[in-house]
Amino acid sequence: MSVRTNSPAEGRVDADDVTAGGGTPSPAPGRVAATSPRPGRRPRPDRPRRDHLKTIEIAVLVGPALIVFLAFVIFPVVMAGYYGFFRWKGFGPPTDFIGLQNYVTILQDTAFHEALWHNAIIVVMSLVLQGPAALLLALLLNRPMRGQSVIRVLIFVPYVLAEVVVGTGWSLMLQSEGALNGLLEKIGLGGLAQDWLADPDIAIWTLLGIITWKYIGFAVILFLAGLQGIPQELTEAAQIDGASYWQIQRRITLPLLGPTLRIWAFLSIIGSLQLFDLVYIIWGQYVASTAGTSTMATYMVANGRNAGNYGYGNAVAVVLFLISLVVALVYQRFVLRRDTAGALTERTGR
């Protein structure tokens, strides 16, 4: 018994086999219809199940951070607002409810007004002093030069030093009989010796000098990172067109470095509003009135914890928080809006 196999020609379907009505062809006797297996469709999970799994994934990833944020940020702020309504000594449950009296006292206290004014000076002068100096250093260090890495490290070292170390060192050097006045005497400039820490007309500028020395390294590193993201092709094209170095910096570098400059300015403003450690370490007993370098944070500690009035200190903390929050929201609304608008995407319906 033999088995007949079809030849390749017999495996084809001729046009004559197609019906006149445009139907599907039927294989003729002895012919094999050329058919391809229909791939099976993979069952897709339903939409509600996918959304449920996505919600669980987000909860697992965000949950721990959200718990920490609520426990160490939101809860302390709420409790500070609660204690601010009491005259409280810091132990036992608060029972002496005085309403808004602590806040009224804060707004009427001239010492708080002076502290707020000092913070405003620090905010403005930090931007004026650190910004241009850090930008010039960043432009200089962004060009090939010998010892570039060493210079970057030396500029950044003050920023990584602890505030306690910085404050203690400067307080020793700037005393009336300290190293700075001694150096001025040695080089014949004894007439420039000053009481750098206690003179109210000089102390605030001494503080600004220390702040600039301490934090300019952070600005330089941040600007250098922004400069590295500027395409080199743009500056090369401008050079070919005959633009000078400063024209390139003005027309190309600064506009493209704008987002980095605005982020640094935001961090500098918030840090200046909350400045505490350097002032408290360097000036100590002078900080309240004599030196004229008090800030809102040092005012809070001096009139809250040190005075044994923790309710009043919590009220000052709430005021400081609200001022910082308002400044941050205003800056976000009018300055950072152009940078964050492109980063936000709208979810479109499917």
C-alpha positions as CSV (number, residue, x, y, z in Angstrom):
1,M,0.0,0.0,0.0
2,S,1.5,3.3,-1.1
3,V,0.8,6.8,0.2
4,R,0.5,9.5,-2.4
5,T,2.1,12.8,-1.5
6,N,1.2,16.1,-3.1
7,S,3.8,18.0,-5.1
8,P,4.4,21.7,-4.3
9,A,2.3,22.6,-7.2
10,E,-0.6,20.7,-5.8
11,G,-0.2,22.5,-2.5
12,R,-1.1,25.8,-4.1
13,V,-4.6,27.2,-4.4
14,D,-5.4,28.5,-7.9
15,A,-7.4,31.5,-8.6
16,D,-10.0,29.3,-10.4
17,D,-10.9,27.7,-7.1
18,V,-12.2,31.0,-5.8
19,T,-15.9,31.3,-6.2
20,A,-17.3,34.0,-8.3
21,G,-19.0,35.6,-5.3
22,G,-15.7,36.4,-3.7
23,G,-16.0,33.5,-1.2
24,T,-13.1,31.6,0.3
25,P,-11.5,29.0,-1.9
26,S,-12.1,25.4,-1.3
27,P,-9.3,23.0,-1.9
28,A,-9.7,20.8,-5.0
29,P,-9.5,17.1,-4.6
30,G,-6.0,16.0,-4.0
31,R,-4.9,19.5,-3.1
32,V,-3.8,20.7,0.3
33,A,-5.1,24.2,1.4
34,A,-2.3,26.4,2.6
35,T,-3.4,27.6,5.9
36,S,-1.5,29.3,8.7
37,P,-2.2,28.6,12.3
38,R,-4.1,31.4,14.0
39,P,-2.1,32.6,17.0
40,G,-4.0,32.5,20.2
41,R,-4.6,35.8,22.0
42,R,-3.1,36.2,25.5
43,P,-5.8,36.9,28.0
44,R,-5.4,40.5,29.3
45,P,-6.1,41.1,33.0
46,D,-9.0,43.3,33.6
47,R,-8.5,47.0,34.2
48,P,-9.7,47.0,37.9
49,R,-7.2,44.3,38.8
50,R,-4.3,46.3,37.2
51,D,-5.3,49.5,39.0
52,H,-5.6,47.6,42.3
53,L,-2.1,46.1,41.9
54,K,-0.7,49.5,41.0
55,T,-2.3,51.1,44.1
56,I,-0.7,48.4,46.3
57,E,2.7,49.0,44.6
58,I,2.5,52.7,45.3
59,A,1.4,52.2,48.9
60,V,4.3,49.8,49.5
61,L,6.9,52.2,48.0
62,V,5.5,55.5,49.4
63,G,4.2,54.2,52.7
64,P,7.4,54.1,54.8
65,A,8.5,57.6,53.7
66,L,5.0,59.0,54.3
67,I,5.0,57.5,57.8
68,V,8.4,59.1,58.6
69,F,7.3,62.4,57.2
70,L,4.1,62.4,59.2
71,A,5.8,61.3,62.4
72,F,8.8,63.7,62.3
73,V,7.4,66.7,60.4
74,I,3.7,67.1,60.4
75,F,3.1,65.7,63.9
76,P,5.7,68.0,65.6
77,V,4.3,71.0,63.7
78,V,0.7,70.2,64.9
79,M,1.9,69.7,68.5
80,A,3.9,72.9,68.4
81,G,0.8,74.7,67.3
82,Y,-1.1,73.1,70.2
83,Y,1.4,73.9,72.9
84,G,1.6,77.5,71.6
85,F,-1.9,78.2,73.0
86,F,-0.7,77.4,76.6
87,R,1.7,78.9,79.1
88,W,3.7,75.8,79.6
89,K,6.9,75.1,81.5
90,G,7.8,72.0,79.5
91,F,6.8,69.3,82.0
92,G,3.4,67.8,82.7
93,P,0.3,68.3,80.6
94,P,-0.4,71.9,79.5
95,T,-3.3,73.3,81.5
96,D,-2.9,77.1,81.5
97,F,-4.7,77.9,78.3
98,I,-4.0,81.5,77.1
99,G,-5.3,81.4,73.5
100,L,-3.4,83.7,71.1
101,Q,-1.6,85.6,73.8
102,N,1.8,84.1,72.9
103,Y,1.4,85.1,69.3
104,V,0.3,88.6,70.2
105,T,3.4,88.9,72.4
106,I,5.6,87.7,69.6
107,L,4.2,90.3,67.1
108,Q,4.6,93.1,69.6
109,D,8.1,92.2,70.8
110,T,10.8,94.6,69.4
111,A,13.4,91.9,70.0
112,F,11.5,89.6,67.6
113,H,11.3,92.5,65.1
114,E,15.1,92.9,65.2
115,A,15.6,89.2,64.8
116,L,13.3,89.2,61.8
117,W,15.2,92.1,60.3
118,H,18.5,90.4,60.8
119,N,17.1,87.3,58.9
120,A,16.0,89.6,56.1
121,I,19.5,91.1,55.9
122,I,21.1,87.6,55.8
123,V,18.7,86.4,53.1
124,V,19.5,89.4,50.8
125,M,23.2,89.6,51.4
126,S,23.7,85.9,51.1
127,L,22.3,86.0,47.6
128,V,24.3,89.2,46.8
129,L,27.6,88.0,48.1
130,Q,27.6,84.2,47.5
131,G,25.8,84.2,44.1
132,P,28.2,86.3,41.9
133,A,31.3,85.0,43.7
134,A,30.3,81.4,43.3
135,L,29.3,81.9,39.7
136,L,32.7,83.4,38.8
137,L,34.6,80.6,40.6
138,A,32.4,78.0,38.8
139,L,33.2,79.6,35.4
140,L,36.9,79.7,36.3
141,L,37.0,76.1,37.5
142,N,34.9,74.9,34.5
143,R,37.9,75.7,32.2
144,P,40.9,73.3,31.9
145,M,43.6,74.4,34.3
146,R,46.3,72.9,36.4
147,G,45.4,71.9,40.0
148,Q,41.7,72.1,39.2
149,S,40.7,69.2,41.4
150,V,42.7,70.5,44.3
151,I,41.1,73.9,44.1
152,R,37.6,72.4,44.0
153,V,38.3,70.3,47.1
154,L,39.7,73.4,49.0
155,I,36.6,75.4,48.1
156,F,34.2,72.7,49.1
157,V,35.9,71.7,52.4
158,P,34.4,74.5,54.5
159,Y,30.9,73.3,53.6
160,V,31.5,69.8,54.9
161,L,32.9,71.0,58.2
162,A,30.6,70.8,61.1
163,E,29.1,74.0,62.2
164,V,30.4,73.5,65.7
165,V,34.0,73.3,64.4
166,V,33.5,76.3,62.2
167,G,31.8,78.4,64.9
168,T,34.4,77.5,67.5
169,G,37.3,78.3,65.2
170,W,36.0,81.6,64.1
171,S,35.0,82.7,67.6
172,L,38.6,82.1,68.7
173,M,40.2,83.9,65.8
174,L,37.8,86.9,65.9
175,Q,38.1,87.8,69.6
176,S,39.6,91.1,70.6
177,E,42.9,89.3,71.4
178,G,42.4,86.7,68.7
179,A,44.5,85.7,65.7
180,L,43.0,88.1,63.3
181,N,43.8,91.2,65.3
182,G,47.2,89.8,66.2
183,L,47.9,89.3,62.4
184,L,46.9,92.9,61.7
185,E,49.2,94.1,64.4
186,K,52.1,92.0,63.0
187,I,51.8,93.5,59.5
188,G,51.4,97.1,60.7
189,L,47.7,97.4,60.2
190,G,46.8,97.5,63.9
191,G,44.4,100.4,63.2
192,L,42.1,98.0,61.4
193,A,41.8,95.8,64.5
194,Q,38.1,95.7,65.6
195,D,35.9,94.0,68.2
196,W,34.5,91.8,65.4
197,L,32.1,89.9,67.6
198,A,30.7,92.5,70.1
199,D,30.4,95.7,68.0
200,P,26.8,95.9,66.8
201,D,27.9,97.9,63.7
202,I,30.3,95.1,62.6
203,A,29.0,91.9,64.0
204,I,26.3,91.4,61.4
205,W,28.9,91.8,58.6
206,T,31.3,89.4,60.4
207,L,28.4,86.9,60.4
208,L,27.9,87.4,56.7
209,G,31.6,86.9,56.0
210,I,31.6,83.6,57.9
211,I,28.4,82.4,56.2
212,T,29.9,83.2,52.7
213,W,33.1,81.4,53.6
214,K,31.1,78.4,54.9
215,Y,28.5,77.9,52.2
216,I,30.0,79.3,49.0
217,G,31.5,75.8,48.3
218,F,28.0,74.3,48.0
219,A,27.0,77.0,45.4
220,V,30.2,76.4,43.4
221,I,29.7,72.7,43.2
222,L,26.0,73.1,42.3
223,F,26.9,75.6,39.5
224,L,29.6,73.4,38.2
225,A,27.1,70.5,37.9
226,G,24.8,72.9,36.0
227,L,27.6,74.0,33.7
228,Q,28.5,70.4,32.9
229,G,25.0,69.9,31.5
230,I,25.3,72.7,28.9
231,P,26.1,71.3,25.4
232,Q,29.6,72.2,24.3
233,E,28.3,72.5,20.7
234,L,26.5,75.7,21.6
235,T,29.6,77.5,22.8
236,E,31.6,76.2,19.9
237,A,29.0,77.5,17.4
238,A,29.0,80.9,19.1
239,Q,32.8,81.1,18.9
240,I,32.7,80.3,15.2
241,D,30.2,83.1,14.8
242,G,32.7,85.5,16.5
243,A,31.1,85.8,19.9
244,S,33.5,86.8,22.7
245,Y,33.8,84.9,26.0
246,W,31.6,87.2,28.0
247,Q,29.0,87.3,25.3
248,I,28.8,83.5,25.3
249,Q,28.4,83.6,29.1
250,R,25.7,86.2,28.9
251,R,23.7,84.9,26.0
252,I,24.2,81.1,26.4
253,T,25.6,80.1,29.7
254,L,23.5,82.2,32.1
255,P,20.1,81.4,30.5
256,L,20.8,77.7,30.4
257,L,22.1,77.8,34.0
258,G,18.9,79.6,35.1
259,P,17.2,76.5,36.7
260,T,20.3,75.8,38.8
261,L,20.6,79.4,39.9
262,R,17.0,79.5,41.0
263,I,17.2,76.2,42.9
264,W,20.3,77.4,44.7
265,A,18.7,80.8,45.5
266,F,15.7,78.9,47.0
267,L,17.9,76.7,49.2
268,S,19.9,79.8,50.3
269,I,16.7,81.7,51.2
270,I,15.2,78.9,53.3
271,G,18.6,78.3,55.0
272,S,19.0,81.9,55.9
273,L,15.5,82.1,57.4
274,Q,16.3,79.1,59.6
275,L,19.9,80.1,60.5
276,F,20.7,79.2,64.1
277,D,23.8,77.1,64.9
278,L,26.6,79.4,63.7
279,V,25.1,82.4,65.4
280,Y,24.5,80.6,68.7
281,I,27.9,79.0,68.8
282,I,29.9,82.1,67.9
283,W,28.1,84.8,69.8
284,G,26.6,82.9,72.7
285,Q,25.7,85.5,75.4
286,Y,25.8,88.4,72.9
287,V,23.2,87.0,70.6
288,A,20.1,88.3,72.4
289,S,20.9,92.0,72.3
290,T,24.5,93.2,72.5
291,A,25.9,92.0,69.2
292,G,22.8,92.6,67.0
293,T,23.1,89.2,65.3
294,S,20.0,87.5,66.7
295,T,17.8,85.5,64.3
296,M,14.3,84.1,64.7
297,A,15.7,80.7,65.6
298,T,18.0,82.1,68.3
299,Y,15.2,84.2,69.6
300,M,13.1,81.1,69.9
301,V,15.7,79.3,72.0
302,A,16.5,82.3,74.2
303,N,12.9,83.1,75.0
304,G,11.6,79.6,75.0
305,R,13.8,76.9,76.3
306,N,16.4,79.1,78.1
307,A,13.6,81.2,79.7
308,G,11.7,78.1,80.8
309,N,8.6,79.1,78.7
310,Y,8.2,76.2,76.3
311,G,4.7,77.3,75.2
312,Y,6.1,80.6,74.0
313,G,9.0,78.9,72.3
314,N,6.5,76.6,70.4
315,A,4.6,79.6,69.3
316,V,7.8,81.2,67.9
317,A,8.5,77.9,66.1
318,V,5.0,78.1,64.5
319,V,5.6,81.7,63.4
320,L,9.0,80.7,61.9
321,F,7.4,77.8,60.1
322,L,4.6,79.9,58.6
323,I,7.1,82.6,57.4
324,S,9.3,80.0,55.8
325,L,6.2,78.3,54.2
326,V,4.8,81.5,52.8
327,V,8.2,82.5,51.3
328,A,8.6,79.0,49.8
329,L,5.1,79.1,48.3
330,V,5.6,82.5,46.9
331,Y,9.0,81.6,45.4
332,Q,7.5,78.4,44.0
333,R,4.6,80.3,42.4
334,F,6.5,83.2,40.8
335,V,10.1,81.9,40.3
336,L,10.2,78.1,40.1
337,R,7.0,77.8,38.1
338,R,8.8,78.0,34.8
339,D,11.1,75.1,35.9
340,T,8.5,72.8,37.3
341,A,5.8,73.4,34.6
342,G,7.7,71.2,32.1
343,A,8.3,68.5,34.6
344,L,4.6,67.9,35.3
345,T,2.5,65.8,33.0
346,E,-1.2,65.6,32.8
347,R,-2.8,62.2,32.8
348,T,-5.0,61.8,29.8
349,G,-7.9,59.4,29.7
350,R,-7.6,56.2,27.8
